Amino acid sequence: MAELVVRNARLYPTPTRGSGLYTLEVRDGVIASIRPEDAVGEVEASARVLDAEGGLLSPPLVDPHV
C-alpha cells in the first residue's frame, strides 16, 4: 500500500525514460514504482497525493551527510 504518491512529475530523462510526466509511489519510505502518468490507474484512498504540476522531481542537490 502506497503511503505517498507524487503525480505529474518530470524526471531527468534517460535512454529508457523519456521526458514525459511520471507518477512515483512511495512505500515504507522507499520509492516503490515509477510509471508514466498515462499508465497510472486509481490511487489508493489512504495515500497522500501530491501534484507536482509538471515540476522537476530530483534528489537533494546538497547531501549534508557528506
C-alpha positions in Angstrom: 0.0 0.0 0.0 1.5 3.4 -1.1 1.8 6.0 1.7 2.7 8.8 -0.7 2.0 9.3 -4.4 3.6 12.1 -6.4 1.8 12.7 -9.7 2.6 14.8 -12.8 6.3 14.9 -12.1 9.1 15.4 -14.6 12.2 13.3 -14.1 15.6 13.6 -15.5 15.4 11.9 -18.9 17.4 8.8 -19.5 17.7 6.5 -22.5 15.0 4.2 -21.0 12.8 7.0 -19.6 11.7 9.9 -21.8 10.8 13.4 -20.8 7.1 13.0 -20.1 5.2 13.1 -16.8 5.5 10.3 -14.3 3.9 9.1 -11.1 6.0 7.8 -8.2 4.7 5.7 -5.4 6.5 5.6 -2.0 6.0 2.6 0.3 7.8 2.3 3.7 9.9 5.3 2.9 11.3 3.9 -0.4 10.3 4.7 -4.0 8.4 1.5 -4.9 7.4 2.4 -8.5 7.9 5.0 -11.2 5.3 4.8 -14.0 4.3 7.1 -16.9 1.4 9.3 -15.9 -0.8 7.9 -18.6 -0.3 4.3 -17.3 -1.5 5.0 -13.8 -4.9 3.9 -12.6 -6.7 4.7 -9.4 -4.7 5.8 -6.4 -5.2 4.1 -3.0 -7.6 6.2 -0.9 -5.2 6.1 2.1 -2.3 7.5 0.2 -1.2 11.1 0.5 -1.2 12.5 -3.1 1.0 15.4 -4.2 0.5 17.0 -7.6 4.0 18.2 -8.9 2.2 20.2 -11.6 4.8 19.3 -14.2 7.7 20.3 -11.9 11.1 18.5 -11.8 11.4 15.9 -9.1 15.1 15.3 -8.2 17.3 14.1 -5.4 18.6 16.7 -3.0 21.3 19.0 -4.5 23.2 19.0 -1.2 23.8 16.0 0.9 24.6 17.2 4.5 26.0 13.8 5.4 29.0 14.1 3.1 
